[in-house]
Amino acid sequence: MVESQFAADAGALVERVLATQLPAIHEAAELVAASIAAGGVLQTFATGHSRAVCLELTGRAGGLASVGMLAVKDLVMFGGVDPALVLDPTYERTPGLAGRIYELARPGPADVFLIVSNSGINAAIVEMAELAKERGHRVIALTSLAHTRSPSARKVGAPTLADLADLVIDNCAPAGDATVELAPGIRIGAVSSLTGVLIAQVLAELVCRRLLEQRLDVPVFVSANLAGGDVHNAALYERYRERVRPIEP
């Protein structure tokens, strides 16, 4: 039977994240809990496969209702942009996208931003971090410091997400994300989604624990496939209707 190098690498990276990033995740939880306590929401933003981390935090059973997901597709769904443009995988590099996405979402002054990007270099990501900072939001980055600092990273001549954030959580993924070299020039086994989802769930737990410690309401969705789930969730959707858009099914 062929052994899986990815399984071994993934397990080691999970251990590395938990050994090195918990202090930063605790600090991020403090920022997010304070935001929610003040009536804000956690605004998440990512492009490409990093959106999986935002989706993990947004509109799901066992997740906080006070989390919004900003995305390039918002320009199509709410801004009238031609869908063909958004289907271009390089569209995230287009200058000016972040401002349009931000304005469509209309974040509140107490909102905190979690911006997720393995490379941390594409225009939409960097511009969203810059814009959020300019508008007075605290910015948490979830990124690969190995990629950002790698001499082989694509050069863009601009600050990186890690440069701009108030707080950086390292997903511990290698430069290029893929971990397994099958042959020269052939690498597979991306890990940023795996470690990103782990970080997201630990963050959500710590936020909820802080809200409970302060005897505050913890607005958490339950599964729509449990009895009473639809009624419970409908009340939360109504509560955050003006702040958080529902995600597509």
C-alpha positions, -999 to +999 in steps of 0.1 A: +000+000+000+013+034-009+019+057+020+005+092+020+031+119+024+004+145+025-012+128+056+021+130+074+027+166+064-008+177+072-006+162+107+027+179+114+014+213+102-016+210+124+007+204+154+029+233+143-001+257+141-013+248+175+022+250+190+030+285+175-002+304+166-024+300+197-012+333+213-021+352+181-055+334+178-062+344+214-054+380+207-076+379+176-105+364+197-102+394+220-106+418+191-135+400+176-153+395+209-149+432+218-163+441+183-194+419+188-200+432+223-199+467+208-225+458+182-201+451+154-196+420+132-165+402+120-161+410+083-142+383+064-126+387+030-106+364+007-102+355-029-095+322-046-094+291-024-088+312+007-126+318+005-130+283+021-118+298+054-143+326+052-171+302+044-161+281+073-169+310+096-200+322+079-237+311+080-231+276+092-243+253+120-222+259+151-210+292+138-215+328+148-243+347+131-223+379+135-199+371+107-201+385+072-184+372+041-172+398+016-162+384-018-154+394-054-187+377-065-205+405-046-198+427-075-220+404-096-247+396-071-251+431-057-232+454-080-242+446-115-208+435-128-207+411-158-202+375-144-176+368-171-152+392-155-154+375-121-147+341-138-112+353-148-089+338-122-066+368-124-094+393-117-084+395-080-053+414-092-074+442-107-069+475-089-100+491-074-120+460-066-117+462-028-132+497-026-163+486-046-167+455-025-163+474+007-189+500-003-215+473-012-211+458+023-212+490+042-193+478+073-200+495+106-175+514+126-171+486+152-165+459+127-132+440+127-118+425+094-103+391+090-085+390+056-074+356+044-047+351+017-020+325+015+003+347-006-009+380+008+001+399-023-028+403-047-043+437-053-078+430-039-063+416-007-038+444-001-063+472-010-089+458+013-064+458+042-054+493+034-090+505+031-101+488+063-072+504+082-080+538+066-117+535+078-106+527+113-112+489+114-088+466+131-074+441+106-064+405+113-044+387+086-045+350+081-016+343+057+015+322+050+045+341+062+067+316+044+052+325+011+051+362+018+088+362+027+099+338+000+124+351-026+105+330-051+071+348-044+057+368-073+069+404-069+043+432-069+062+461-055+036+469-029+030+462+008+018+427+017-012+418+038+012+409+067+027+444+065-006+461+068-024+440+095-027+449+131-023+412+139-010+383+118-019+346+122+005+324+102-012+294+085+022+277+084+018+267+048+050+266+027+057+290-002+034+278-031+012+260-006+018+225-021+037+202+003+044+170-016+070+168-044+060+138-066+087+145-092+108+175-102+084+203-110+054+184-098+041+194-064+007+186-049-010+187-015-020+223-007-025+228+030-036+264+035-073+255+035-067+228+061-048+249+086-069+280+078-101+261+087-085+248+119-075+284+129-110+297+120-127+271+142-104+277+171-110+315+167-147+310+167-146+289+199-125+314+217-147+343+207-178+325+220-160+316+253-151+353+258-187+364+252-199+338+277-174+350+303-188+385+299-224+371+303-232+384+268-254+367+242-237+342+219-255+344+186-248+309+172-266+291+144-278+255+148-282+230+121-313+236+099-316+198+098-324+197+135-360+202+148-364+239+156-333+248+136-351+269+110-370+289+137-339+295+157-318+306+127-346+328+113-344+350+144-307+354+140-310+362+103-335+389+111-313+402+139-283+407+115-303+413+083-289+448+079-254+438+087-247+403+073-258+391+039-270+354+038-247+332+017-260+312-012-271+276-006 
